[in-house]
Amino acid sequence: MTDNPARRVWWWLPAGALLGAVAGGAYGQFKPPEYTATSSVVAVPTGRTESDCTDALGFAQAYGRMAPQLAVLGDAQVWAGVPVSTLRDSVEVATSPDAPMVAVSATSSSPGQAVDMADAVSHALITQADHTKDRTGIRLERLARALKPSEPSSASPALTSLVGASAGGLLGGLALLARPRRATEEEGEDRGRAPVPGPAGAADAHGTRG
């Protein structure tokens, strides 16, 4: 009685899920929590030119693209008290297609530092806009200061454990599906080979011809 390869490897599915859950839980447990703070600014016409709300929307998009550049981050590092490289890695900027607003989010293992970085980049953007407002007719105003986060924004150990279990179970399932397929291919190859007559069969055939 032959043993089905699929039966021999059925345990890969629960084992993979278990190992993934343990690895994911350990990652979430030992990785330091991260906190995210967000501040926002809004582009408004100065009233000294013909620039209107439509122009303000376009300039908000432009200032959003400008935020990660050295001209802005170089000023922001002074107020944030961190290097430019830290700001570049920790700050994300988002704009809206419908509102002339720029949202600056900063992530850090320290809630206070996340607030400082978000507010510093927003302040630097306002400063940059002030340098050109007489020419563009658009200025930036602070819409909301960053609030100190009370809870981490990073995934909890329970969530990382769940993700790890899903990934481990998926890998185990793929391995489970791959083994029977290889066994079936090998059986197909065996059936495709022409049978070779044994010595006795060859002798009988020779005697019949004689």
Residue pairs with C-beta under 8 A, 6 or more apart in sequence:
4 180
5 179
5 180
5 182
5 183
6 176
6 179
6 180
6 183
8 179
9 175
9 176
9 179
10 176
12 172
12 173
12 175
12 176
13 169
13 172
13 173
13 176
14 169
14 172
15 172
16 168
16 169
16 170
16 171
16 172
16 173
16 175
17 165
17 166
17 168
17 169
17 172
18 165
18 168
19 168
20 164
20 165
20 166
20 167
20 168
20 169
20 171
21 161
21 162
21 164
21 165
21 168
22 161
22 164
23 164
23 168
24 160
24 161
24 162
24 163
24 164
24 165
24 167
25 157
25 158
25 160
25 161
25 164
27 160
27 164
28 155
28 156
28 157
28 158
28 159
28 160
28 161
29 157
31 154
32 109
33 109
33 152
33 154
34 107
34 108
34 109
34 152
34 153
34 154
35 107
35 108
35 109
35 110
35 111
35 114
35 149
35 151
35 152
35 153
36 105
36 106
36 107
36 114
36 149
36 153
37 105
37 106
37 111
37 114
37 115
37 117
37 118
37 146
37 147
37 148
37 149
38 103
38 104
38 105
38 106
38 118
38 146
39 103
39 104
39 118
39 119
39 121
39 122
39 142
39 144
39 145
39 146
40 101
40 102
40 103
40 104
40 122
40 142
40 143
40 144
41 63
41 101
41 102
41 104
41 122
41 125
41 126
41 140
41 141
41 142
41 143
42 60
42 99
42 100
42 101
42 102
42 140
42 141
42 143
43 56
43 57
43 59
43 60
43 63
43 100
43 101
43 102
43 129
43 138
43 139
43 140
44 56
44 100
44 138
44 139
44 140
44 141
45 51
45 52
45 53
45 55
45 56
45 137
45 138
46 133
46 134
46 137
46 138
46 139
48 134
48 137
49 136
49 137
50 137
51 136
51 137
51 138
53 100
55 136
55 137
55 138
56 100
56 138
57 98
57 99
57 100
59 100
59 129
59 136
59 138
60 95
60 96
60 99
60 100
60 101
60 102
61 95
63 102
63 125
63 128
63 129
63 140
64 93
64 94
64 95
64 102
66 72
66 125
66 128
67 73
67 91
67 93
67 102
67 104
67 121
67 125
68 88
68 91
68 93
70 84
71 128
72 121
72 124
72 125
72 128
73 84
73 87
73 88
73 91
73 121
73 124
74 84
75 123
75 124
75 127
75 128
76 87
76 117
76 120
76 121
76 123
76 124
77 83
77 84
77 87
77 120
78 120
79 116
79 119
79 120
79 123
79 124
80 87
80 113
80 116
80 117
80 120
80 121
81 116
82 90
82 113
82 116
82 117
86 117
87 106
87 117
87 120
87 121
90 106
90 107
90 108
90 114
90 117
91 104
91 105
91 106
91 107
91 117
91 118
91 121
92 104
92 105
92 106
92 107
93 102
93 103
93 104
93 105
93 121
94 102
94 103
94 105
95 101
95 102
95 103
101 143
102 122
102 125
102 140
104 118
104 121
104 122
104 125
104 146
105 118
106 113
106 114
106 115
106 116
106 117
106 118
106 121
106 146
107 114
107 153
108 114
108 117
111 148
111 149
111 150
112 148
114 146
114 149
115 146
115 147
115 148
115 149
118 146
119 145
119 146
122 142
122 146
123 142
125 140
126 139
126 140
126 141
126 142
129 136
129 138
129 139
129 140
130 139
130 140
133 139
155 163
197 205
